[in-house]
């Protein structure tokens, strides 16, 4: 038996089994009972600063702090 046939047979049986078990483990890990809080926290990242107006945050178009906007907001 040449090496290609041996590796192909190994991949068809044991590697398929190993990858299936890995997939089941990942699904179980993602849906485990203690992960709900972590998933909800991650899902709410875009909404963390919704209660602040954009000009008070003090960012101009290129991401640097804008001192004038912060001073205007404080007055």
Residue pairs with C-beta under 8 A, 6 or more apart in sequence:
29 35
49 57
53 73
55 69
55 72
55 73
56 69
56 70
56 73
58 65
58 66
58 67
58 69
58 70
58 73
59 65
59 66
60 66
60 69
